[in-house]
Amino acid sequence: MKRCIAFCLALGAAISLTACGGGDTEGGLLCEASGIRPDTVLLSVDGRDVSAQRYLYWLAYACDYIADYYDSGEGIQWGDTVSGQSLEDYAKDQALQNAALYATVETWAEDYGCTLTDEDRTAMDREWAARAAQYGGEEAYLAVLARMGLDRAEAEAISGDYYLYEHLYDLYCTEGSELAPAEHDLETFAQEQGYLTVDHIWLSTAAADPADAEAVAACRARAEEAFSKLNGSADPAHDFAVLAATYSDETDRDQHPSGYTFTVGDGTLPAACEEAAQALEEGQFSGVVEADDGFYLILRKPVDLEAVAPDYFDALLQAAADSADISTTRTYADLDVSRFYDELIAARAELDASGGEVA
């Protein structure tokens, strides 16, 4: 998704995936690996049931992440800890959080009357065609999805939730709607999270040889020249933008007409610039700030609430998911993550060996 929510798969039009055999474990690789029927309810989120198919998808996603970052080549040590949890508990908890977030989106969509439109389904068709082409054809893309254990219904649900999320966000952006935030709520959120909005003039030394003292000195001199002009200005806020057009090496200023909005440590600006911005009052500008990639002049501006609004929406949605009433079943409690993942890896290997055809 375009914001921070972990909607990592916007699948295209629902194309039926061949389900695996196996009697009571029909439903693809995930159910084959777990021995649980796909329609088995593993948990509920504010009364909304979450099936094994949905939860196991997120569990596989979490296990793959752990395999990438915590497998030293000798296999995953599921008893090792991360964030105070064993890797096994961490995987189950991450899957639970993602399942709860998606369930919350679906509940909100029902509550606020958001549904999939014909335009959404057309967009999903285009998405499917583009992804199939990316993987070299529909059959190859189906093989990729099959390794994820997705069937038609779940592919539709994941893709559909992406669009429901977008409709909810559009409603949130509609003034006067039930979801529209009050300005004072945005201001409070921005203050609590430490958002800053600045404009800056950047004179880059990125292309210069660090050992070329003369080039660096010349860059500094230009920055000091810009500061001198700004320091004598009767209208610094206006003249800052005028000077930026002459002095700044930024190439994306037109994409930030209201400035750059960020929180400290998010990587938007070098640490030295963040420190300088924090020391300024609104309307004040800094002296020349030296960073690894050049020299900056910083102008502190009022926080741009429009830039904060997307993050506030995500925070509201995440808070709703975090505070949801979640109940789990005995089947969920008995799920052995290490065994599930071992079986999943074996099932994927068998699928690959068969040329991508699910048995």
Buried (B, 14 or more C-beta within 10 A) or exposed (E): BEEEBBBEBBBBBBBEBEBBEEEEBBBBBBBBBBBBBBEBBBBBBBEBBBBBBBBBBBBBBBBBEBBEEBEEEEEBBBEBEEEEBBBBBBBBEBBBBBBBBBBBBBBBBEEBEBEBEEEBBEBBEEBBBEBBEEBEEBEEBBBBBBBBBBBBBBBBBBBBBBBBBBBBBEBBBEEEEEBBBEEEEBBEBBEEEEBBBBBBBBBBBEEBEEEEEEBBEBBBEBBBBBBEBBEEBEEBEEBBBEBBEEBBBBEEBEEBEBBBBBBBEEEBBBEBBBBBBEEBEEEEBBEBBBBEEBBBBBBBBEBBBEBBBBBBBBBBBBEBBEEBEBEBBEBBEEBEBBEBBBBBBEBBEBBEEEEBEBE
